[in-house]
Amino acid sequence: MPIVTVQQGPRTVEQKRELLARITDAFVDTLQIPAETVSVWIHEVPTDSWGQGGKLRADG
């Protein structure tokens, strides 16, 4: 049973639905396993709690 963890900034529910579907499809197609065995965990991190290039993402 694969477990996929995605860490990202906030996204819409629609974006998360599509992401889950595409990740699941990739495992089903590649590993020939049932979709029900694929778990995807999304950890959303607020933009004021992570940075890139020395700046908080919240600062643009």
N, C-alpha and C positions, 0 to 999 in steps of 0.2 A: 504494500500500500504506500505509494509515494505521498509525501507531504511537501508541499512547496510553500515557502515563506516569501512574501513580497513586502519590502519595506519601502514606503513612498510617502510623499506629501499627500494632503487631502485631495480626493477626486470625487466626482459625482457618482451617484449610485449606478447610473447607466454605464459609465466608464468601467466601474468595478465589475458589473455583470459581464460586459464584453471581455474584460481581461480574464475573468474566471473561466469563461467559455473557451477562449483561445488557448489558455494554458492547459485546461483539461483535454481539449482536442489534440494538442501536441503530444501529450502523454499517451492518449488512446491510440493515435496513429503510429507513434514511434514504438511503443512497447506492446501494442496489441493487448491492452488490458481494458476492463470495463470502466466506464466513466465513474461509476459509483465508488471505485477504489481510490480515486484521486482526491486528495484534500488540499485546499489552497487557503492559506491564512494570510490575511492582509493586515499589516501593522501600519497604521497611518500615524505619521509624526507631524505635529503642528510645525508650521514654517518658522515659528520662533524657538523651536527646540532642535534645529539642525542647521548646519552651515556648509558653505561651499566656497572655496577660494578665499577663506579668511573672513567671510561675511555671513551673517544670518540670512537665511533665505527670505525671512520676513522683510528684510531691508532691501530686497530687490536685487 
